[in-house]
């Protein structure tokens, strides 16, 4: 079953909630299912994470999925807690767990996924650097 199967026919022709689309899209991205992520994405999608990375369009989705795939076995991503939605913007609290030989670290963050016309149009990520600061300091 692909992520898109989870919300049968999501997209502009279906009346799915922004939360359903955003969570299915996030699952597709972090699980390496580029085809499902693209099917749930606007062709002009933009993803930014601070000043570090910027991806756009369907090729950007393939690049994001490829980045997650390179970290397979090292990185686990989970959506946790309450999901908030307002006006097509879905806030997903996330935990990224990096599994390292010396142990692991968890980075907490929030993804803001904007859904327009049944497709993900923008994704912005904000991460707490508290854990990184503690390890580096």
N, C-alpha and C positions, 0 to 999 in steps of 0.2 A: 504494500500500500504506500503510495506517495503522499506527501503532505497535501497536495491538491485534492486527493481523494477524500481527505478528511472533511472538506467543505464542498462537496459535490458541485463542480462547475462554477467555482468562485470567479468573480470578475464582473465587468460592467453589466452583463446580462442577468446577473443574479442579485438578489437583495440580501447579501450577507452582511453581518455586522462588521464594523471596522476591527473590532477585537478579534473576531474569528479569522479574518483575513490576515491581520498583523501577526497573530500567533502562529498560524499555519505557515506564513512566509518566513518567520524567524526560524521555525523548526526546519524548514527546507534549506535555508541558508547554512545553518550550523551543522546540519547532518550531511551536507554535500550534495543535495538534490538540486542542482542548478536548473534543470528543466522546470520543476515545480515552482522554484523561486521566480524564474523568469515569467512563467504563466501568471503569477500573482503580482507582477511588477509592471508599472508604466514603462514605456520605452524611453522616457526621459527621466527615469529615477535618478536620484542623487543621494549618495551616502557620504557623510563626513563623520570623522571621529577626531574632535579637537583640531589641532593644526597638523596632525600626523598624516592622515590619509584622506583622499577624496576619490570617490568612484562615481561614474555616471553611466547611464544607459544599460542595456542588457549585457554588453561586454563587461561593464563594471560588476554586474552580478556574477558573471563567470569568474572574474578576478577575485571577488570576495570569497566565493565558494572555494576557489583554488587556494587562497590564503588559509582558510579554515582547514582544508584538506591537508596542507603541508604540516599543520600542527596536530594532526590526528594522532592519538595516543599520548599526547602531551597536554592538550587542552580539552576540557569539558565545559560546556556552556549550559546553564540551566536558567529558566525563567522561574522566579520565585515570588510568592506572596500575591497580593492583590494586584490586579491589572486595572488601570484606570483609562477611561475613554471620554473624550470631550471633543465634539465637533470634528470627528474623523481623525483625531490625533490620539494614538494609543501609547500609554506609558507602560513599558515592560521593565520591571526590576530584574536585573540579571546578576548572576554570579559566574565569573570565569575562574575555573580551577586549573592552574598550571601544575602539572605533575612532573617534578624534577627529581633527579637522582638524590639530591640532598634533602628532599622533602617536597612539599608543595606550598603554593601560595594561592590565596583567593583574592580576586579583585571584584569588588562590587561596583555595579554601574546601573545606569538606566538608559534604555533605548526609547527614543521617541519615534514612532513609526506613523507617518501621515498617509492616510488612505483617501484617495480621491477617485470617484467613479468606479469603485470596486477594486482598485489596484493600488499597490504601494507606490507612492510618488516620492517620498523622502524618508530617510532614516538618519537620525543623528544619535550619536552615542556619547555618553558622559560617564567617565569612570573615576572612582575614588582612587587617588594615588597614595592613600594612607598606608596600605600594605607595602607598596614599593618603597616608600619613604622609610618605613620601619626596617626593611631588609637592607637598604642602601646605607642607612644611618647607623 
